[in-house]
Amino acid sequence: MLTPDYYNKFTCIADKCPITCCKEWKIAVDADTNRRWKKLLPPDTVPECRKNLSAYTTKKDGQRVIGLDAMHRCPFLDEAKLCRLVSTYGDSVLSETCTTFPREYHTFHDHKEGMLMPCCPAVIDLWRYTLLDFPQVSEPDALFLIRTSIMNLIQDTNISIEEALLESFYILSELAKNVPITIAKVTEYFSPASLAELRAAIHDVELPAADTWMERNELLQDLSVNYIEEGLYAPYLNPLITLAEQFTVPDDERLIDFNKQLHTYDILFRNYVANEIFSDLLMPEDTIDDMLLHLEWIALEYASIRQSLFLLCSAEGANHLSYETVRDYIVILSRMTGYEDADIREYLENSFASPIWDWGYFALVVGK
């Protein structure tokens, strides 16, 4: 199995976790686990004791999940933020979701890949200081070569993350117009000479900063509306959306100050985006059009996180962007945008004139 260098360094921090995965989230229960749970009594310390563990599950959005309590917490989570099931029965009682999180696996026709998701604070802690090392497929086809080339751009500290995303989307769009896609063609598009020419052209494009900030603000509010209505992530979203509703286009001084503060976390954000490229840009059976949709979603996630941090940083009296704030909002926005592939496509189809954006709109969301 191919895994990034950080993969085996992960350790759950359990009761030390600032944003537990046992709260405000759908916790899936697979069929095998549910059958076993029908034969197991709940621990004595579980509130509202029921006849068996399966009685604490429910159906939601077509799948069986653990029914959360009135505070949106797993009923098996105790006051010390530890799992009552593990304390009573051991790790083997857990569902597949609880056992694997925050790990994720993709199985391709000739290999399997494992990665960690940014929905866990302990994962973000692994990405803070050093650029990650991602594995490469031993004999890549053209699509895997595209993925590797984009990750290399994201991790190139000589250009900004925004520049890397703009160049990547342009190249993907051009490749999609010129099928079949060959290794030779991909190599040419990502060659130093081609990138230098593209970089110069993008540099000359006028991107009104005010329009970018307004669009990001609208996207952030749109992504948040359902979670606000359900009362989820309230300590994070309620103050954020209040700020978004009061949003005014920032002046140059505010932008400069924010960009300076954000640059402190440049390595962290490069690792975040590169990990999203590794884990989500290319899925089994994907086409180049699928990769375009996934890159749009990654850009939307990144832009929403940036907008969230800008709003918080610009709030009255907020003159320092702490690591904890950056980490926590990466986690929250990642959970909010962690859609299944079909849901991402549906969202893009319902929200935009075309699910595949033109480069101009992509540039408006990403900015410079």
C-alpha positions in Angstrom: 0.0 0.0 0.0 1.3 3.5 -0.9 1.1 6.0 1.9 2.6 9.5 2.6 5.5 9.8 5.1 3.2 11.1 7.9 0.7 8.2 7.7 2.3 5.9 10.4 3.0 8.9 12.7 -0.7 9.4 13.5 -1.9 8.6 17.0 -5.4 9.4 18.3 -5.1 11.9 21.2 -8.5 10.7 22.6 -9.5 12.8 25.6 -7.0 15.5 24.6 -8.7 16.2 21.3 -10.2 19.7 21.0 -12.7 18.7 18.3 -13.7 15.1 18.9 -14.9 12.9 16.0 -17.7 11.6 18.3 -19.7 14.8 18.1 -21.7 16.7 15.4 -21.0 14.1 12.7 -22.6 11.1 11.1 -20.9 8.0 12.6 -21.7 5.1 10.2 -22.3 1.6 11.5 -21.7 -1.1 8.9 -24.0 -4.1 8.6 -21.6 -6.6 10.3 -21.1 -4.4 13.3 -24.8 -3.8 13.6 -25.4 -7.6 13.7 -22.9 -7.9 16.5 -24.3 -5.0 18.4 -27.8 -6.7 18.5 -26.2 -9.2 20.8 -24.4 -6.8 23.1 -25.8 -5.0 26.1 -24.9 -1.3 26.5 -22.4 -0.4 29.2 -24.2 0.6 32.5 -22.9 4.1 32.2 -24.7 4.9 28.9 -27.7 7.3 29.4 -31.1 6.0 28.6 -30.1 2.3 28.7 -31.6 0.3 25.8 -32.0 -3.4 25.1 -28.8 -3.6 23.0 -26.2 -1.5 21.2 -28.0 -1.6 17.9 -30.9 0.2 19.5 -28.7 3.3 19.6 -28.5 3.4 15.8 -30.8 5.0 13.3 -31.2 5.4 9.5 -30.1 8.7 8.0 -29.5 9.7 4.4 -29.8 6.0 3.4 -27.3 4.6 5.8 -27.3 3.3 9.4 -25.6 5.7 11.8 -25.3 6.1 15.6 -28.1 8.3 16.9 -26.6 11.4 18.5 -28.1 12.9 21.7 -29.6 16.4 22.1 -26.1 17.9 22.2 -25.2 16.2 18.9 -22.8 13.8 20.7 -22.4 10.0 20.4 -24.3 8.4 23.3 -21.2 6.3 24.0 -19.0 9.3 24.6 -18.3 9.8 28.3 -17.6 13.0 30.3 -13.9 12.5 29.8 -14.3 12.3 26.0 -13.5 8.6 26.0 -15.6 5.8 24.4 -17.7 3.8 26.8 -17.7 0.9 24.3 -14.0 0.6 24.2 -13.7 0.9 28.0 -16.2 -2.0 28.3 -15.5 -4.3 25.3 -12.2 -3.2 23.8 -11.4 -1.8 20.3 -12.9 -4.8 18.5 -16.4 -3.7 19.2 -16.1 -0.5 17.1 -17.6 -0.1 13.7 -15.5 0.1 10.6 -15.8 3.9 10.6 -14.6 4.4 14.1 -11.8 1.9 13.6 -10.4 3.5 10.5 -11.0 7.2 11.1 -9.2 9.4 10.1 -7.6 7.0 7.7 -9.0 6.7 4.2 -8.2 4.1 1.5 -8.5 4.0 -2.3 -8.1 0.8 -4.3 -6.9 1.3 -7.9 -6.6 -1.5 -10.4 -2.9 -2.2 -9.6 -2.3 -0.7 -6.1 -3.9 0.6 -2.9 -3.4 4.0 -1.3 -3.8 5.1 2.3 -4.0 8.6 3.6 -5.2 10.7 6.6 -8.1 13.1 6.4 -7.9 16.7 7.6 -11.1 16.3 9.7 -8.9 15.4 12.7 -6.9 18.0 14.7 -4.2 15.4 15.4 -3.6 15.0 11.7 -3.3 18.8 11.2 -0.6 18.8 13.9 1.5 16.4 11.8 1.5 18.9 8.9 2.6 22.1 10.7 6.3 22.4 10.1 7.7 20.2 7.3 6.6 19.6 3.7 5.1 16.2 3.4 6.6 13.4 1.2 4.0 11.7 -1.0 4.6 8.3 -2.7 4.6 8.0 -6.5 3.1 5.2 -8.5 5.9 3.1 -9.9 4.6 3.1 -13.4 2.2 6.0 -13.6 -0.3 6.5 -16.4 -1.1 10.1 -17.6 -3.7 10.8 -14.9 -1.4 9.8 -12.0 1.4 11.9 -13.6 -1.0 14.9 -13.6 -1.7 14.3 -9.9 2.0 14.1 -9.0 2.8 17.2 -11.1 0.1 19.2 -9.4 1.3 18.1 -5.9 4.8 19.3 -6.9 3.4 22.7 -7.9 1.6 23.0 -4.6 4.8 22.2 -2.7 6.9 24.6 -4.7 7.6 27.4 -2.2 8.8 29.7 -5.1 5.2 30.3 -6.1 2.0 30.8 -4.0 -0.6 28.2 -3.4 -3.0 30.3 -5.4 -0.6 30.5 -8.4 -0.2 26.7 -8.3 -3.9 26.1 -8.3 -4.5 28.6 -11.1 -1.8 26.9 -13.3 -3.1 23.4 -12.4 -6.7 24.2 -13.3 -5.6 25.8 -16.6 -3.5 22.8 -17.6 -6.3 20.3 -16.6 -8.8 22.3 -18.6 -6.5 22.3 -21.7 -5.8 18.6 -21.4 -9.5 17.9 -21.1 -10.0 19.6 -24.5 -7.2 17.6 -26.1 -8.0 13.9 -25.5 -6.5 11.3 -25.6 -4.2 12.4 -22.8 -0.7 10.9 -23.0 2.3 10.9 -20.7 4.2 12.9 -23.4 1.4 15.6 -23.5 1.3 15.9 -19.7 5.0 16.1 -19.5 5.0 18.9 -22.0 2.3 20.9 -20.2 4.1 20.7 -16.9 7.6 21.3 -18.4 9.6 24.3 -16.9 9.3 26.2 -20.2 5.5 25.7 -20.5 5.0 26.6 -16.8 7.1 29.8 -17.2 5.0 30.9 -20.2 1.7 30.1 -18.4 2.9 31.8 -15.2 3.7 35.0 -17.0 0.3 35.0 -18.8 -1.5 34.5 -15.5 0.5 37.2 -13.8 -0.8 39.7 -16.4 -4.5 38.8 -15.8 -6.5 41.4 -13.9 -8.4 39.7 -11.0 -10.4 42.3 -9.0 -9.6 41.5 -5.4 -13.0 42.9 -4.2 -14.9 40.5 -6.4 -12.9 37.5 -5.1 -13.6 38.4 -1.5 -17.3 38.9 -2.2 -17.6 35.6 -4.0 -15.7 33.7 -1.3 -18.0 35.3 1.3 -21.1 34.1 -0.6 -19.7 30.6 -1.0 -18.8 30.3 2.7 -22.4 31.3 3.7 -23.9 28.9 1.2 -21.8 26.0 2.6 -22.7 26.9 6.1 -26.5 27.3 5.9 -27.6 23.7 6.4 -25.2 23.3 9.4 -26.5 26.5 10.9 -30.1 25.3 10.6 -29.2 22.0 12.2 -27.3 23.7 15.1 -24.1 21.9 14.2 -20.6 23.5 14.9 -22.4 26.4 16.5 -19.4 27.7 18.5 -17.5 28.0 15.2 -20.1 28.9 12.7 -22.4 31.3 14.5 -19.8 34.0 15.1 -18.3 33.3 11.7 -21.5 33.8 9.8 -22.4 36.9 11.8 -19.1 38.3 10.6 -19.8 37.2 7.0 -23.2 38.9 7.0 -21.4 42.2 8.1 -18.7 41.7 5.6 -17.2 44.8 3.8 -14.5 44.6 1.1 -11.2 44.9 2.9 -8.8 47.7 2.3 -5.1 47.1 1.3 -3.9 47.5 4.9 -6.2 44.7 6.2 -5.2 42.5 3.3 -1.5 43.0 3.8 -1.8 42.3 7.5 -3.9 39.1 7.0 -1.6 37.8 4.3 1.4 38.3 6.6 -0.3 36.3 9.3 -1.4 33.6 7.0 2.1 33.2 5.5 3.2 32.1 9.0 1.3 28.9 8.2 2.4 28.5 4.6 3.9 25.0 5.1 0.7 23.8 6.9 -1.5 25.0 4.0 0.7 23.6 1.3 0.5 20.3 3.1 -3.2 20.6 3.5 -3.8 21.3 -0.2 -1.2 18.7 -1.4 -2.9 16.1 0.8 -6.2 16.9 -0.7 -4.7 16.5 -4.2 -3.2 13.2 -3.2 -6.4 11.9 -1.6 -9.2 13.4 -3.6 -8.1 14.6 -7.1 -8.0 11.2 -8.6 -10.3 8.4 -7.6 -10.5 4.9 -9.1 -12.2 4.9 -12.5 -12.0 8.7 -12.8 -11.7 10.7 -16.0 -10.1 14.0 -16.7 -13.5 15.7 -16.2 -13.8 14.1 -12.8 -10.4 15.5 -11.9 -11.6 19.0 -12.9 -14.6 18.7 -10.6 -12.4 17.5 -7.7 -9.9 20.3 -8.2 -12.8 22.8 -8.1 -14.0 21.3 -4.8 -10.5 21.4 -3.3 -10.2 25.1 -4.4 -13.6 25.8 -2.9 -12.5 24.2 0.4 -9.3 26.2 0.5 -11.0 29.5 -0.4 -13.6 28.9 2.3 -11.0 28.2 5.0 -9.1 31.4 3.9 -12.3 33.4 4.1 -13.1 32.1 7.5 -9.7 33.0 8.9 -9.8 36.4 7.3 -13.2 37.2 8.9 -11.9 36.1 12.3 -8.7 37.9 11.9 -10.5 41.1 10.9 -12.9 41.0 13.8 -12.5 43.9 16.2 -9.7 43.2 18.6 -8.4 40.1 16.7 -4.8 41.0 15.9 -3.3 37.6 16.0 -4.1 34.4 14.1 -3.3 31.6 16.5 -2.3 28.1 15.4 -5.3 26.7 17.3 -7.7 28.8 15.3 -6.2 27.9 12.0 -6.2 24.2 12.9 -9.7 24.2 14.2 -11.2 25.9 11.2 -9.4 23.6 8.8 -10.9 20.7 10.7 -14.5 22.2 10.8 -14.5 23.3 7.1 -13.1 19.9 6.1 -15.9 18.2 7.9 -18.4 20.5 6.3 -17.1 19.9 2.8 -16.4 16.1 3.2 -19.0 15.1 0.7 -19.3 11.9 -1.2 -18.4 12.2 -4.8 -22.0 12.1 -6.0 -23.0 14.8 -3.5 -20.1 17.0 -4.8 -21.3 16.7 -8.3 -24.9 17.4 -7.3 -23.8 20.5 -5.4 -21.8 21.8 -8.3 -24.6 21.1 -10.8 -27.2 22.8 -8.6 -25.1 25.8 -7.6 -23.5 26.8 -10.9 -24.5 27.2 -14.6 -22.1 24.4 -15.4 -20.5 22.0 -12.9 -17.2 22.4 -14.8 -16.1 26.0 -14.3 -14.3 28.1 -16.8 -10.9 29.3 -15.8 -12.1 32.8 -15.1 -14.5 31.7 -12.4 -12.0 29.4 -10.9 -9.6 32.3 -10.7 -12.3 34.5 -9.1 -12.7 31.9 -6.3 -9.0 31.3 -5.8 -7.7 34.8 -6.2 -4.1 35.7 -6.6 
